[in-house]
Amino acid sequence: EAQVTQNPRYLITVTGKKLTVTCSQNMNHEYMSWYRQDPGLGLRQIYYSMNVEVTDKGDVPEGYKVSRKEKRNFPLILESPSPNQTSLYFCASSIGLNYEQYFGPGTRLTVT
Amino acid sequence: RKEVEQDPGPFNVPEGATVAFNCTYSNSASQSFFWYRQDCRKEPKLLMSVYSSGNEDGRFTAQLNRASQYISLLIRDSKLSDSATYLCVVRRVTGNQFYFGTGTSLTVIP
């Protein structure tokens, strides 16, 4: 089944404790992206990747890191999480920029 | 100014009604346009891409007006299952970023 998976689905952590949210797709898509969704602000792009070893900042990259060592995986790293990073995070992948983005199920992160 | 703006609604319509949503975008160099649907904080799913000539998929019709910088979504014969939040998405011709509107909430009432 074609899908984008994210783990964990729910995470409660404390300020400053490094964490990684994994994202994997099995569709051989080149484009992958991370978004955060907050009430009243909609989905905002954090980072995206056009292909392996190619990553770029989106609108809200501060406090996040990403890597794309393999085509299928695009982990999101929070080196020192803060409460303002409490949000719903979505990973997405696409075969290309003019095509449908397939989203993962989301990761609900709470930083206390 | 926001890249993409949508009326948040909510739109409450009876079954069988026709409802239309508009979305405006600020950058005239925008290239690709989409409508996504999101149910109750689940993942967004593509409803339809929007082409320059307009396009239709069953009960759904999307239009693009480049001169006025807006896209629209028309839903005919609304079903209960159409209740969701509809997200307008735009990509600029320069760059590889996508910009999402905050969504328009639709509830179809029996």
HADDOCK unambig.tbl for C-alpha pairs under 7 A between the chains (distance, minus, plus):
assign (segid A and resid 40 and name CA) (segid B and resid 102 and name CA) 6.35 0.50 0.50
assign (segid A and resid 41 and name CA) (segid B and resid 102 and name CA) 5.82 0.50 0.50
assign (segid A and resid 42 and name CA) (segid B and resid 100 and name CA) 6.53 0.50 0.50
assign (segid A and resid 42 and name CA) (segid B and resid 101 and name CA) 6.13 0.50 0.50
assign (segid A and resid 42 and name CA) (segid B and resid 102 and name CA) 4.06 0.50 0.50
assign (segid A and resid 42 and name CA) (segid B and resid 103 and name CA) 6.96 0.50 0.50
assign (segid A and resid 43 and name CA) (segid B and resid 100 and name CA) 5.76 0.50 0.50
assign (segid A and resid 44 and name CA) (segid B and resid 99 and name CA) 6.98 0.50 0.50
assign (segid A and resid 44 and name CA) (segid B and resid 100 and name CA) 6.89 0.50 0.50
assign (segid A and resid 58 and name CA) (segid B and resid 97 and name CA) 6.46 0.50 0.50
assign (segid A and resid 97 and name CA) (segid B and resid 96 and name CA) 6.99 0.50 0.50
assign (segid A and resid 98 and name CA) (segid B and resid 32 and name CA) 6.22 0.50 0.50
assign (segid A and resid 100 and name CA) (segid B and resid 46 and name CA) 6.27 0.50 0.50
assign (segid A and resid 102 and name CA) (segid B and resid 45 and name CA) 6.96 0.50 0.50
assign (segid A and resid 103 and name CA) (segid B and resid 43 and name CA) 5.83 0.50 0.50
assign (segid A and resid 103 and name CA) (segid B and resid 44 and name CA) 6.47 0.50 0.50
assign (segid A and resid 104 and name CA) (segid B and resid 43 and name CA) 6.40 0.50 0.50
assign (segid A and resid 105 and name CA) (segid B and resid 42 and name CA) 6.47 0.50 0.50
assign (segid A and resid 105 and name CA) (segid B and resid 43 and name CA) 5.31 0.50 0.50
assign (segid A and resid 106 and name CA) (segid B and resid 43 and name CA) 6.37 0.50 0.50
